[in-house]
């Protein structure tokens, strides 16, 4: 499996999850949120 295929699969899994997933960048000021999946809404 190529890197691109792995990333696409991971993105689909995150988006399809029924659990809310939030990703924040701890390197940025105030730990800005950079991703939430649809279950978060």
C-alpha positions in Angstrom: 0.0 0.0 0.0 1.4 3.4 -1.0 1.7 6.3 1.4 -1.1 8.1 -0.5 -3.4 5.1 -0.2 -2.6 4.8 3.5 -3.4 8.5 4.1 -6.7 8.3 2.1 -7.7 5.2 4.2 -6.9 6.9 7.4 -8.9 10.0 6.4 -11.9 7.9 5.5 -11.7 6.1 8.8 -11.5 9.3 10.8 -14.4 10.8 8.9 -16.6 7.6 9.2 -16.0 7.2 13.0 -19.1 7.7 15.1 -16.9 9.0 17.9 -15.9 12.6 17.9 -12.2 13.1 17.0 -10.4 16.4 17.6 -6.8 17.0 16.5 -5.0 20.0 17.9 -1.4 21.2 17.2 0.4 21.5 20.5 3.2 23.4 18.8 0.9 26.3 18.0 -0.2 29.0 20.4 -3.3 28.0 22.3 -3.2 24.5 20.8 -5.3 25.4 17.8 -7.7 22.8 16.5 -6.7 21.7 13.1 -9.2 18.9 12.4 -12.5 17.6 13.7 -14.5 14.8 12.2 -18.2 15.0 11.4 -19.2 13.2 14.6 -17.8 16.2 16.6 -20.6 18.3 15.2 
